[in-house]
Amino acid sequence: MKSTRNLMRKSIYWHQNPNSMIDYVEEDDNLNMKNFKNKKIKLNDENIENQRLNRDFFQRYSTIELALNLLGTVICRRFDDTICRGLIVETEAYLGVEDEASYSFGGRRTESNEPMFMEPGTCFVRLIYGMYFCFNLSSNDYGGAILIRAIEPVEGIDKMIEMRTNHPKAPRTNKFLQQQHLIANGPSKFCIAFAINEQLNKLDITKSEDIWIESNASSKSIDIKNDVIESKRIGINSKNPWANKLLRFYLKDNKSVSKL
């Protein structure tokens, strides 16, 4: 069983699944894992910098730890007339050069995957199928990155609905008003709702005025053992040796998760 590196917590939980990539998790006051329980997030422009996750946050963890610690944080996107905020409820970890499902496997470094090798917290926006985008963040491991798979809309929901309904591939019926958990319950849906495209590629999320991540101090801490589900990553070829690695993480019982 593979050990995660540089873990800082104290209490240990063992996972029995041989494909689990979390050998143990710990409790540490430095961790920012939070669980949103229908509580309003009281944030405004005056304290954005105080709430923003800085470079130290992204440098503190291994790729797996970062994928876990981003759950429950609040990703924010500035528009001219509003700020959209969403709770990160689902992530996937790509471990870099050792991960055969990663764009950086074997140390492969190209112009398109260059953000994976940049400072931790660098935005990596990748075009897929010639029409959709996926949003990733580089980690502290060489070539490692986290895919943001889904968010729970929290603020600026009308703007997110506008972005989704105006997209060329939008559903024929506007179901988002009644079922808001469908607004960003998938990596490309999230990118459409937040107007994420190649213009954000290589931005430093710890410094950008267009997109950033805030802590969520208003909610209770997540218990990794009880509140987080780990599963296989989605869309990995079944023949890939890493297809069964449990590197997808999501908040238990959250309706905004892409696939339960």
Secondary structure, 3 states (H helix, E strand, C coil): CCCCCCCCCCCCCCCCCCCECCCCCCCCCCCCCEECCCCCCCCCHHHHHHHECCHHHHHHCCHHHHHHHCCCCEEEEECCCCEEEEEEEEEEEECCCCCCCCCCHHHCCCCCCHHHHCCCCEEEEEEECCCEEEEEEECCCCCCEEEEEEEEEEECHHHHHHHHHCCCCCCCCCCCCCCHHHCCCCHHHHHHHCCCCHHHCCCECCCCCCEEEECCCCCEECCHHHHEEEECCCCCCCCCCCCCCECEEEECCCCCCCCC
